[in-house]
Amino acid sequence: MIVMPSNNSGIQIGYLAGKFQGRIGWLLSPDGWRTPPTWMPYALDNGAFGAWVNNRQWNSDAFLELVERSKTAHKPCWVVVPDVVADREATIIRWHEWMPQLRSRLHGVGFAFAVQDGMTPNDVPNEADVVFVGGTTQWKWRHLHTWANNFPRVHVGRVNSERLLWMCHEAGVESCDGTGWMRGGEDRLEELHRYLEQSTGGDRRPQLQMAL
């Protein structure tokens, strides 16, 4: 599983990317662009969750600016098509509104569909390359295995603890992201390091269940 610390290019992330090759990437949001090194895999977020949690309107212009900036670097692995947090119907509508435009702007890039509360596998568009597990926190973790068991490429948003890393790992998802790895001090960073070391070395822990 690839761990994508969000909007972070600090020396610690560079160290981990070098030590655990192929296990670290970036998830870049509209307010966090930095040019990725050619060896760093990265993906583009759309900023919808940040706007939602801070009770502000989503900025489509900032998202499009991020898309254009990505053209100055190597191609992102995928981009999260604009969604509406915790709103099934609005997210489906927004996917169909944005996909034609994004497909014309970005060539050879995958597109991620952000699943929301109330969705089932039947709601995922056929054109989606990646299922991005979003939605509210409780719903996301209750339904993680639904997505992991039905789709080959799954990314989980907002994974900021060792316990959650192992939940995603044992579910078999492709990647996850988190903003908290550099905000929790040395102890939090050590959790990430320990997970990478144990999972890379084959020391797989039993699946951890999360009480919700």
LOFILUM-456349 format. One record per residue (C-alpha): residue number from 0; x, y, z. Coordinates in nm, 4 decimals. Layout:
+-----+----------+----------+----------+
| num |        x |        y |        z |
+-----+----------+----------+----------+
| NUM |        X |        Y |        Z |
...
+-----+----------+----------+----------+
***
This chain:
+-----+----------+----------+----------+
| num |        x |        y |        z |
+-----+----------+----------+----------+
|   0 |   0.0000 |   0.0000 |   0.0000 |
|   1 |   0.1222 |   0.3488 |  -0.0897 |
|   2 |   0.0872 |   0.6139 |   0.1810 |
|   3 |   0.0363 |   0.9668 |   0.0479 |
|   4 |   0.1034 |   1.2316 |   0.3148 |
|   5 |  -0.1030 |   1.5277 |   0.1977 |
|   6 |   0.0713 |   1.8453 |   0.0827 |
|   7 |   0.3986 |   1.7553 |   0.2523 |
|   8 |   0.7427 |   1.7666 |   0.0966 |
|   9 |   0.9470 |   1.7818 |   0.4174 |
|  10 |   1.2792 |   1.6088 |   0.4650 |
|  11 |   1.1166 |   1.3324 |   0.6699 |
|  12 |   0.8902 |   1.2358 |   0.3817 |
|  13 |   1.1848 |   1.2401 |   0.1428 |
|  14 |   1.3751 |   1.0112 |   0.3780 |
|  15 |   1.0858 |   0.7647 |   0.3997 |
|  16 |   1.0368 |   0.7718 |   0.0218 |
|  17 |   1.4025 |   0.6821 |  -0.0245 |
|  18 |   1.4077 |   0.4103 |   0.2383 |
|  19 |   1.0785 |   0.2502 |   0.1384 |
|  20 |   1.0775 |   0.2871 |  -0.2372 |
|  21 |   0.7347 |   0.2697 |  -0.3968 |
|  22 |   0.5551 |   0.3068 |  -0.0617 |
|  23 |   0.5352 |   0.6860 |  -0.0288 |
|  24 |   0.3589 |   0.9374 |  -0.2539 |
|  25 |   0.1955 |   1.2784 |  -0.2368 |
|  26 |  -0.1674 |   1.3851 |  -0.2479 |
|  27 |  -0.1711 |   1.7492 |  -0.3554 |
|  28 |  -0.4703 |   1.9758 |  -0.2970 |
|  29 |  -0.5546 |   2.3125 |  -0.4594 |
|  30 |  -0.3822 |   2.5102 |  -0.1819 |
|  31 |  -0.0799 |   2.2827 |  -0.1537 |
|  32 |   0.0901 |   2.2582 |  -0.4920 |
|  33 |   0.4595 |   2.1873 |  -0.5002 |
|  34 |   0.6460 |   2.0414 |  -0.7968 |
|  35 |   0.6969 |   1.6703 |  -0.7313 |
|  36 |   1.0363 |   1.5115 |  -0.8005 |
|  37 |   1.0284 |   1.2792 |  -1.0995 |
|  38 |   1.0594 |   0.9771 |  -0.8702 |
|  39 |   0.7658 |   1.0746 |  -0.6470 |
|  40 |   0.4229 |   0.9353 |  -0.7428 |
|  41 |   0.1454 |   1.1804 |  -0.6724 |
|  42 |  -0.2274 |   1.2396 |  -0.7183 |
|  43 |  -0.4498 |   1.5468 |  -0.7234 |
|  44 |  -0.7217 |   1.6101 |  -0.4680 |
|  45 |  -1.0047 |   1.8519 |  -0.5476 |
|  46 |  -1.0305 |   2.0270 |  -0.2103 |
|  47 |  -1.3980 |   1.9454 |  -0.1540 |
|  48 |  -1.3478 |   1.7897 |   0.1895 |
|  49 |  -1.1383 |   2.0789 |   0.3171 |
|  50 |  -1.4071 |   2.3232 |   0.2084 |
|  51 |  -1.6800 |   2.1112 |   0.3652 |
|  52 |  -1.5121 |   2.0656 |   0.7019 |
|  53 |  -1.4352 |   2.4393 |   0.7217 |
|  54 |  -1.7883 |   2.5351 |   0.6144 |
|  55 |  -1.6818 |   2.7303 |   0.3104 |
|  56 |  -1.7759 |   2.7124 |  -0.0574 |
|  57 |  -1.5707 |   2.4830 |  -0.2753 |
|  58 |  -1.3386 |   2.6777 |  -0.5083 |
|  59 |  -1.3580 |   2.5334 |  -0.8579 |
|  60 |  -1.1105 |   2.7897 |  -0.9959 |
|  61 |  -0.8445 |   2.6800 |  -0.7464 |
|  62 |  -0.9000 |   2.3189 |  -0.8484 |
|  63 |  -0.8603 |   2.3995 |  -1.2171 |
|  64 |  -0.5421 |   2.5934 |  -1.1389 |
|  65 |  -0.4067 |   2.2819 |  -0.9675 |
|  66 |  -0.4913 |   2.0750 |  -1.2745 |
|  67 |  -0.3049 |   2.3202 |  -1.4981 |
|  68 |  -0.0034 |   2.3304 |  -1.2659 |
|  69 |   0.0252 |   1.9544 |  -1.2830 |
|  70 |   0.1052 |   1.9897 |  -1.6534 |
|  71 |   0.4410 |   2.1455 |  -1.5589 |
|  72 |   0.5446 |   1.8210 |  -1.3839 |
|  73 |   0.5264 |   1.4515 |  -1.4631 |
|  74 |   0.1721 |   1.3185 |  -1.4850 |
|  75 |  -0.0245 |   1.2528 |  -1.1676 |
|  76 |  -0.1349 |   0.8960 |  -1.1120 |
|  77 |  -0.4957 |   1.0108 |  -1.0878 |
|  78 |  -0.7156 |   1.3059 |  -0.9984 |
|  79 |  -1.0191 |   1.3061 |  -0.7701 |
|  80 |  -1.3119 |   1.4263 |  -0.9796 |
|  81 |  -1.5042 |   1.6994 |  -0.7901 |
|  82 |  -1.7513 |   1.5576 |  -0.5403 |
|  83 |  -1.9896 |   1.6767 |  -0.2693 |
|  84 |  -1.9067 |   1.5341 |   0.0724 |
|  85 |  -2.1712 |   1.3002 |   0.2185 |
|  86 |  -2.4089 |   1.3670 |  -0.0724 |
|  87 |  -2.4675 |   1.0718 |  -0.3048 |
|  88 |  -2.6846 |   1.2407 |  -0.5654 |
|  89 |  -2.4846 |   1.5632 |  -0.5902 |
|  90 |  -2.1590 |   1.3699 |  -0.6262 |
|  91 |  -2.2955 |   1.1645 |  -0.9150 |
|  92 |  -2.4166 |   1.4828 |  -1.0867 |
|  93 |  -2.0832 |   1.6551 |  -1.0341 |
|  94 |  -1.8961 |   1.3574 |  -1.1814 |
|  95 |  -2.0897 |   1.3848 |  -1.5069 |
|  96 |  -2.0466 |   1.7629 |  -1.5114 |
|  97 |  -1.6705 |   1.7515 |  -1.4668 |
|  98 |  -1.5512 |   1.4376 |  -1.6407 |
|  99 |  -1.5700 |   1.5699 |  -2.0014 |
| 100 |  -1.3719 |   1.8807 |  -1.9089 |
| 101 |  -1.1079 |   1.6927 |  -1.7133 |
| 102 |  -1.0682 |   1.4295 |  -1.9805 |
| 103 |  -0.9981 |   1.7032 |  -2.2355 |
| 104 |  -0.7436 |   1.8741 |  -2.0078 |
| 105 |  -0.5576 |   1.5677 |  -1.8816 |
| 106 |  -0.4466 |   1.2852 |  -2.1076 |
| 107 |  -0.3142 |   0.9554 |  -1.9818 |
| 108 |  -0.4252 |   1.0287 |  -1.6261 |
| 109 |  -0.6599 |   0.8170 |  -1.4149 |
| 110 |  -0.9787 |   0.9533 |  -1.2604 |
| 111 |  -1.0993 |   0.8734 |  -0.9090 |
| 112 |  -1.4638 |   0.8663 |  -0.8070 |
| 113 |  -1.5180 |   0.9716 |  -0.4447 |
| 114 |  -1.7820 |   0.7473 |  -0.2917 |
| 115 |  -2.0125 |   0.9055 |  -0.0335 |
| 116 |  -2.2590 |   0.8053 |   0.2366 |
| 117 |  -2.5381 |   0.5880 |   0.1012 |
| 118 |  -2.3557 |   0.4739 |  -0.2113 |
| 119 |  -2.3221 |   0.1144 |  -0.3258 |
| 120 |  -2.0829 |  -0.0378 |  -0.5824 |
| 121 |  -2.3514 |   0.0130 |  -0.8475 |
| 122 |  -2.3093 |   0.3898 |  -0.8138 |
| 123 |  -1.9465 |   0.3850 |  -0.9304 |
| 124 |  -1.9227 |   0.5010 |  -1.2948 |
| 125 |  -1.7688 |   0.2583 |  -1.5423 |
| 126 |  -1.5153 |   0.5252 |  -1.6420 |
| 127 |  -1.3716 |   0.5503 |  -1.2905 |
| 128 |  -1.0159 |   0.4183 |  -1.2640 |
| 129 |  -0.9956 |   0.4461 |  -0.8848 |
| 130 |  -1.2519 |   0.4370 |  -0.6065 |
| 131 |  -1.1683 |   0.7062 |  -0.3506 |
| 132 |  -1.3346 |   0.6198 |  -0.0194 |
| 133 |  -1.4579 |   0.9491 |   0.1216 |
| 134 |  -1.7790 |   1.0415 |   0.2989 |
| 135 |  -1.8228 |   1.0920 |   0.6702 |
| 136 |  -1.5762 |   0.9212 |   0.9020 |
| 137 |  -1.8099 |   0.6644 |   1.0551 |
| 138 |  -1.9617 |   0.5620 |   0.7211 |
| 139 |  -1.6216 |   0.5333 |   0.5572 |
| 140 |  -1.4814 |   0.2835 |   0.8056 |
| 141 |  -1.8019 |   0.0814 |   0.8330 |
| 142 |  -1.8041 |   0.0259 |   0.4567 |
| 143 |  -1.4324 |   0.0029 |   0.3777 |
| 144 |  -1.4469 |  -0.3668 |   0.2861 |
| 145 |  -1.7411 |  -0.3134 |   0.0512 |
| 146 |  -1.5169 |  -0.1081 |  -0.1761 |
| 147 |  -1.2002 |  -0.3109 |  -0.1253 |
| 148 |  -1.3802 |  -0.6345 |  -0.2082 |
| 149 |  -1.5478 |  -0.5035 |  -0.5221 |
| 150 |  -1.2835 |  -0.2881 |  -0.6925 |
| 151 |  -0.9180 |  -0.3525 |  -0.7800 |
| 152 |  -0.7998 |   0.0031 |  -0.7176 |
| 153 |  -0.9139 |   0.1690 |  -0.3953 |
| 154 |  -0.7773 |   0.4762 |  -0.2159 |
| 155 |  -0.8870 |   0.5738 |   0.1359 |
| 156 |  -0.8882 |   0.9356 |   0.2488 |
| 157 |  -0.7961 |   1.0750 |   0.5923 |
| 158 |  -0.5844 |   0.7925 |   0.7325 |
| 159 |  -0.3763 |   0.9397 |   1.0145 |
| 160 |  -0.2875 |   0.6647 |   1.2609 |
| 161 |  -0.1014 |   0.3364 |   1.2636 |
| 162 |  -0.4200 |   0.1505 |   1.3462 |
| 163 |  -0.5996 |   0.2912 |   1.0436 |
| 164 |  -0.3000 |   0.2197 |   0.8202 |
| 165 |  -0.3209 |  -0.1467 |   0.9136 |
| 166 |  -0.6968 |  -0.1535 |   0.8592 |
| 167 |  -0.6440 |  -0.0289 |   0.5057 |
| 168 |  -0.3479 |  -0.2587 |   0.4503 |
| 169 |  -0.5365 |  -0.5685 |   0.5610 |
| 170 |  -0.8340 |  -0.4697 |   0.3459 |
| 171 |  -0.5992 |  -0.4719 |   0.0468 |
| 172 |  -0.6432 |  -0.1127 |  -0.0710 |
| 173 |  -0.3951 |   0.0390 |  -0.3145 |
| 174 |  -0.3247 |   0.3671 |  -0.1329 |
| 175 |  -0.4325 |   0.6095 |   0.1369 |
| 176 |  -0.3649 |   0.9694 |   0.2374 |
| 177 |  -0.3477 |   1.1776 |   0.5526 |
| 178 |  -0.2645 |   1.5294 |   0.6662 |
| 179 |  -0.1727 |   1.4420 |   1.0233 |
| 180 |   0.1623 |   1.2675 |   0.9938 |
| 181 |   0.3642 |   1.5852 |   1.0365 |
| 182 |   0.1286 |   1.7411 |   1.2914 |
| 183 |   0.1531 |   1.4845 |   1.5697 |
| 184 |   0.5188 |   1.5199 |   1.6576 |
| 185 |   0.7791 |   1.2440 |   1.6562 |
| 186 |   0.5414 |   0.9829 |   1.7970 |
| 187 |   0.3016 |   1.0161 |   1.5040 |
| 188 |   0.5813 |   1.0038 |   1.2488 |
| 189 |   0.7228 |   0.6963 |   1.4214 |
| 190 |   0.3871 |   0.5225 |   1.3711 |
| 191 |   0.4165 |   0.5766 |   0.9958 |
| 192 |   0.7782 |   0.4594 |   0.9949 |
| 193 |   0.6910 |   0.1479 |   1.1945 |
| 194 |   0.4013 |   0.0601 |   0.9645 |
| 195 |   0.6209 |   0.0961 |   0.6547 |
| 196 |   0.8985 |  -0.1085 |   0.8080 |
| 197 |   0.6753 |  -0.3920 |   0.9274 |
| 198 |   0.4582 |  -0.4112 |   0.6163 |
| 199 |   0.7534 |  -0.3923 |   0.3785 |
| 200 |   0.9340 |  -0.6626 |   0.5742 |
| 201 |   0.6344 |  -0.8927 |   0.5659 |
| 202 |   0.5568 |  -0.8609 |   0.9358 |
| 203 |   0.1820 |  -0.8421 |   0.8800 |
| 204 |  -0.0216 |  -0.7782 |   1.1903 |
| 205 |  -0.3690 |  -0.9272 |   1.2361 |
| 206 |  -0.6466 |  -0.7110 |   1.1029 |
| 207 |  -0.7572 |  -0.4538 |   1.3592 |
| 208 |  -1.1257 |  -0.3927 |   1.4015 |
| 209 |  -1.2407 |  -0.0419 |   1.4800 |
| 210 |  -1.5340 |   0.0095 |   1.7142 |
| 211 |  -1.7811 |   0.2521 |   1.5569 |
+-----+----------+----------+----------+
***
